[in-house]
Amino acid sequence: MANAKKEFLVHTKNKELLCVSISLLCASIFYEDWWDHQTSSIKYVLPIEHTQEEYDAFIKSLDFDYDSGYRGQELYGTIWYTNGTWSDRGEYDGSEWWQHHQCPDIPESLINIV
């Protein structure tokens, strides 16, 4: 079992420690119980230009445990940061994680086309 709130806080806090220019812009996360296909997805949203109260409510709503074991993915989502990077959920063989992405640099050969 894993806790969605703890994972979110650890992942976003690590980004702030690595680079001071990264801060949270917004997020969209949804949960779907792999075992209970009768249950509809639950979506958690943190809007752009959120208030502290909206952030606190968002974090509180993520305080639940989910099965992160070897079955299907249960927690999905995207986190956007103010520097143009983002994180999304990765999954392989039942293991789940947050993965941070950056847009790659444009190669010189594409910049200097005449």
C-alpha positions as CSV (number, residue, x, y, z in Angstrom):
1,M,0.0,0.0,0.0
2,A,1.1,3.6,-0.6
3,N,-0.3,7.0,0.4
4,A,-1.1,9.4,-2.4
5,K,-0.6,12.5,-0.3
6,K,2.8,11.4,1.0
7,E,4.0,10.5,-2.6
8,F,2.8,13.8,-4.0
9,L,4.5,15.9,-1.2
10,V,7.8,14.0,-1.4
11,H,7.9,14.2,-5.2
12,T,7.1,17.9,-5.4
13,K,9.3,18.8,-2.5
14,N,12.3,17.0,-4.1
15,K,11.8,19.2,-7.2
16,E,12.0,22.4,-5.1
17,L,15.2,21.2,-3.5
18,L,16.9,20.3,-6.8
19,C,16.2,23.6,-8.5
20,V,14.9,26.8,-6.8
21,S,13.1,27.9,-10.0
22,I,10.7,25.0,-9.9
23,S,7.4,25.5,-8.0
24,L,4.1,23.9,-8.4
25,L,1.7,25.5,-11.0
26,C,-1.2,23.1,-11.0
27,A,-2.1,19.4,-10.9
28,S,-4.7,16.9,-12.0
29,I,-4.8,13.5,-10.4
30,F,-7.3,10.7,-10.5
31,Y,-7.7,7.5,-8.7
32,E,-9.4,4.3,-9.9
33,D,-9.6,1.2,-7.7
34,W,-8.2,-1.7,-9.8
35,W,-10.1,-4.3,-7.8
36,D,-13.5,-2.5,-7.7
37,H,-14.4,-1.8,-11.4
38,Q,-17.9,-0.7,-10.2
39,T,-16.4,2.4,-8.6
40,S,-16.1,5.5,-10.8
41,S,-12.8,7.4,-11.0
42,I,-12.3,10.1,-8.4
43,K,-10.6,13.2,-9.7
44,Y,-8.5,15.7,-7.7
45,V,-7.7,19.1,-9.2
46,L,-5.4,21.9,-8.2
47,P,-6.0,24.9,-10.5
48,I,-3.6,27.5,-11.8
49,E,-3.3,30.5,-9.5
50,H,-4.7,28.4,-6.6
51,T,-5.0,29.9,-3.2
52,Q,-3.4,28.5,0.0
53,E,-6.8,27.2,1.0
54,E,-7.3,25.4,-2.3
55,Y,-3.8,23.9,-2.0
56,D,-4.5,22.7,1.6
57,A,-7.8,21.2,0.5
58,F,-6.2,19.5,-2.5
59,I,-3.4,18.0,-0.2
60,K,-6.0,16.9,2.3
61,S,-8.1,15.1,-0.4
62,L,-5.0,13.1,-1.4
63,D,-4.6,11.6,2.1
64,F,-5.7,8.1,1.1
65,D,-3.9,4.7,0.7
66,Y,-4.1,2.8,-2.6
67,D,-2.8,-0.5,-3.7
68,S,0.5,0.1,-5.5
69,G,1.3,-3.6,-5.8
70,Y,1.7,-5.8,-8.9
71,R,-1.6,-5.4,-10.7
72,G,-3.0,-2.5,-12.7
73,Q,-2.3,1.2,-12.2
74,E,-4.6,2.9,-9.8
75,L,-3.2,6.5,-9.5
76,Y,-2.9,8.7,-12.6
77,G,-2.1,12.3,-13.1
78,T,0.0,15.2,-14.2
79,I,1.7,17.9,-12.2
80,W,2.8,21.1,-14.0
81,Y,5.6,23.4,-12.7
82,T,6.1,27.1,-13.2
83,N,9.4,26.5,-15.2
84,G,7.6,24.6,-18.0
85,T,8.5,21.1,-16.7
86,W,6.0,18.5,-15.6
87,S,5.6,15.2,-13.8
88,D,3.3,12.3,-14.7
89,R,2.7,8.8,-13.3
90,G,4.7,6.0,-14.6
91,E,3.8,2.3,-14.3
92,Y,5.5,-0.9,-15.2
93,D,4.4,-4.4,-14.1
94,G,2.2,-3.0,-11.3
95,S,4.9,-0.6,-9.9
96,E,3.8,3.0,-9.9
97,W,5.9,6.3,-9.5
98,W,6.0,10.0,-10.4
99,Q,8.4,10.9,-13.2
100,H,9.7,14.4,-13.8
101,H,10.1,15.6,-17.5
102,Q,11.9,18.4,-19.2
103,C,11.5,19.5,-22.8
104,P,14.8,18.6,-24.5
105,D,17.1,21.3,-25.9
106,I,16.7,22.1,-29.5
107,P,19.7,20.8,-31.5
108,E,22.0,23.4,-33.1
109,S,21.3,21.8,-36.5
110,L,17.6,22.9,-36.2
111,I,18.4,26.4,-34.9
112,N,20.8,27.4,-37.7
113,I,18.7,26.3,-40.7
114,V,19.1,28.9,-43.5
